[in-house]
Amino acid sequence: LALRAGGTQVGWAFQLQEPGVVVALLVLAALLTANFAGLFELPGLPIRGGGKPASAFGTGLLAAFVATPCTGPFMAAAMGAALLLPVPQALGLFAALGLGLALPFLLLGFVPALRRMLPKPGAWMERFRKLMAIPMGLTALALVWLSVRIGGKPFALLALLLVAGLLMGLLVTGLLQRRGKLAWPAFGLIAAPFVVFAAFALPAAYDPASAGAEESIHHPVAFDELVLNDTVQSQGKPVFLWFTADWCLTCKVNERVAIERDEVRKAFEAGGVVAMRGDWTRADPAITKFLEQQGAAGVPLYLWYVPNQQPEKLPQVLTPEMLIERAKAR
């Protein structure tokens, strides 16, 4: 809200459009994976600091930062309203979202009967921690793929080199920790050259043009509002316009389940439907402005245009039948 009040065009999950943020999250996910797997120990890490306020704040910050890239399928209306409402009401909406994220912890804290249902501390906690290394490792792999999509392959390879250097340092750290020796100076000596090299090399390697657009069986036209208006009004063709991002899980599910289907492609061809895609993986002021005009805080957004009619906003959970029916209605 502060950025928007200052005139900056940003939308929901705008932080994932920044290559530096993606690399930072990749490093964090890789380090947490190594920690969960038992490679090294971080007894003073804020997100593992027990019941301290700093621990609770760190846990909530990490959860909100990583786990909320999409507005779909349930937050679209609330986030759209937050764009239009005054600041106090918008803050109220964000507070309600925060309450939803914190609700499981609040219930455990204030309902003793629920706490009694939890298993007692024991050896299972160590096994569970190591098991959690699997989803965290998968998160790191997803961030590697996202770094390729945002900055290109050379950028992603340099990010992986940085991660490899840090993990090498943590491996030595873990070995020294298990021998009861002072470990962190060794980590600093190993990690520092990789960090310095990455600080200079990553910006130079950033090349979003080399990432290219993701392939689609529809061969969609890239979003352009002038082309959109010309296609619908001047050429009299229906248009299916969708806005997506590689970091949006709901977007990817809808594309796999509903949009990128051969029967949908055939229906579009038979009905003369033009497919147009807005890729918001990287910051795009034109897309951000258009999303705001549509009352959308982020992606996914699906619009169906028919000549001489108002565009129809489709649900954020699509089915192939929705698209095929509209294409046949042409």
N, C-alpha and C positions, 0 to 999 in steps of 0.2 A: 504493500500500500504506500509506503514511503517513496519507493522508486517511481511508482505511477504518479504520485502527487508531484514529484519533481519533473514530470514530463517524459520519463523514460517509458518506452513501449515494451512491456513485459507481460507474459502470461503465466499460467500455472505450470510449474516445473521448468521454468526458464533456466534454472541452474544447470539442467542436464544438456542444454545447448552449448555450454561453455566447455571447450576442450580441457582447460585446466582443472575444472571441477570433475570431469569424467576421469582424468588421470588420478586425481586425489582420491576419488572413490575407489578406483581400481587398486591403488596402493593400500588403502584402508581395508578393503575386502581381502586382499592377499595376506596382509599382516594378521588380520583376525583369523583367517583360515589357518595360518601357521600356528597362531596362539592356541586355537581350539584343538588343533591336532597334537599339541604338546611339544612343539618344536622349541618353544621358549616360554618364559613366564613374565608377566607384567603385573606385579602385585599392586602397583599404584595407579593403574589406568582408571580414569574417571568413570568409564561406563561399566567398570567391574568393582566399584568402590563400596559395595554393600548398600547400607541404608542412608548414606550421606546425601544431602541435597544436590551436591555436584554430580553424584552418581545418577540420581533420578533425572536431572536435567540433561546430562550427557546421553542417557539411554533414550529419552524422549526426542531429543534433537536428532540423533542418528536415525531413529525410526521414522520420524516425519520427513527427514531429508531424503532418505533412500526409498521409502515405501509408497510415496504418493506422486508418481509421475503422471498418472492419467486422471482426468475428471470423470471418466466413465467407469462403470455404467450408472453410478448412483449419485455422484457429486456435481453433475453438470448443471442442474438447476440452481443449486446453492452457489456455485462459483460464478455462474452467469449473473445472479442477483448481486453478488458481492462487487461486481464491476459497476453496477448502476446505483447501488445504495450509498448513502453518506457513510463517512468513515466509522462512526460509532456502531451503526448497524452491521457494516461489513466486518468489523472486529468481533461483533457478537457471533457472526457466522463462523469465523475462524476459531473462535473459542469453543463453539459447539463441536467443530471437527476435532479439536484437540481433546475435548472431553470424551469423544467417541474412541479416540486412540488410547486414552488413559483408562477407559472404563474397566477393562479386565483387572488392572492393577488396583483400582479403587475398590472394586468389589472384594478382591482378596484382602485388602487392608481393613475394610469396615464390616465384613461379614465373616465372623469367626467360623461359622459352619463350613464355609467354602475352604477356609485355610486348613481345617481338620481333614478335608478330603485329599489334600496334597500328600504325597509320599514323604516320609521322613528323610532328612539328609543322610547320605551314605555313599557307598562306592558307585551307585548308579549315576551320581552326578558327574563323576569323571567320565564314565562311559557316554553319558548324554552329551557332555561337552565335546568329546571327540566325534560323536555322531553329527553334531551341528557343524563340524568342519565341512561336511558334504554340501549342504545348501549354500554355505558361505563361499565355498570354492566354485560352485556353479554360478553364483553371483559374480565372482571375479571373472569367470570365462565370458559371461554375458557382457561385462564391461569392456573386455578386450575386443569383442565383436563391435560394441558401440564405438569404441575409439577408432576402429577401422572406418566405420560409417561416417564418423564426424570429421576425422583428420586425415584419412588415407592410411595405406599400409605402412609407409616409412614412419609415420607418426606413431602408429600402434606398436611397431617393432621397437622403437626407442622407449616407449612406455614399458614394454615387457623387459627391456634391458634394465631399466630402473628398478622394476620389481625384482628381477633376478639378483641384482646387486644387493638390495635390501634383505632379501631372503638369505643370501649368502652370509651377510653380516649377522642375521638373527640365528642362523645355524651355529655359527661360532659362539654367539652369545649364549645359546642354550647349552652347548657343551661346557662352557666355563661355569655357567650357573650350576650345573649338576655336579661340578667338582668343587663347588663352594668358593669360587674365585670371583674377583671383581670383573664384571662382564661388559658393562656398557661402554667404557672407553674403546674396547676392541670393535664394538659395533660402529662407533663413530668413525674410527679410522677406515673401516671397510666401506661404510655407506657414503661417507662424504664425497669421494671422487665421483660416484655414480650420480649423486644429487646435483653436484655442481655441473657435471656434463649434461644432465637432463635439463637443467635450468636454461642452458644456452641452446642445446640441440633441439629440444621439443618445439619451441616457437618457430625455428627455422624449417623444421620438417612438416609443420602444419600445412596441409594442402587439401582443403575441402573439395576442390574441383576433381581431384583424383579419386575420391570416394564414389562419385557417380550416383545415379538414382537406382533404387532397387527395381529389379525386373518385374514386369507385370504382364499377364496374358492379354490385358486390355490395351497395352501400349498407350497409356493415358497422356493427354496433353498436360504440360506443366501449368499450374495455376497462374492465370493472368486475368484480372477482372475485365479488362477491355475485350480480350478474346472471348471470355465467358458471355458478356453481353452481346457481342456480335454473333456468336454461335446461336444463342437462344432467340434473340429478337430479329436479327437481320436474316439469318439462314433458316430460322424456324425449326431448329433441331432440339430435341430434349437432351439434357446434360445431367449426368450423375457426377457430382463433385464431392470428393472426400478429402478430408484433412487428416494426416497421419504423422507419426514420428517413430523412429526406430526404437526409442526408449519407452514407448507406450505399449504396454502388454495388451490392453483391451483392443487397441488398433490392430496389432498383429494377429490376435485371435479372430477378429472380425474379417480380416483379409483372408486368412486361411480357411475359415468356415463358410463365409458368405460371398466375398467379392471375387477372390481368385478361383472361381469355379468355372469349368468348361461350359456347363449349361447356362450360366449367367452370361458368359461371353457370347454364346450363340444367340441368346435372347436380345442382347444389346445390338448385335450385328443385324438381326432381323428387324428390330424396331428403329434402327438408325440412331441409337443412343450414343452420344459422345461421352467418353470417360475423361474426367479431368481430376488431377491429383495435386494437392498442396502438401508438400513435404516440409514439415516443421521441425525436422531433426536438428537442423541448425537454425540459428536466429534468422528470421526473415521479416523485416518490418512490414512488408505488404501483407503477408499472411496474418501477422499479429493484428494489424489494423482491421482486416476483414473479419477476423474472429470476434473482435470487439464489436464491430457493427452488427454481427449476428447474435450478440449477447452471450458469446461463449468465452469462457476463461482459458480454455485449452482444448486439447484434442482428446478423443476423436470428435469429429463433426461431419455429418453426412447430409447433403442437400440434394434434392431432386428438382430440376428446373424443367418446366414445360412452357412453350411460347404463350404469351398473353395471360399467364397466371403467376401468382405469387409462389416463390420457391417453397417446397415442402421440406421441413426438417425431419429427418428420419430418426428412429430410436437409436440409442448408442449400442444396443445389442441387435445385430443384423442377422437375418436369415436369407438364404438364396431366394426363397419364395417372395420375399418383399421386393427384391429387385426385379425378378422375372415378371411378376404381376404388373409392375409399373412400366416395364419395357413393352409388354404385350398391349397395355392400354393405349399405347401410341397408335 
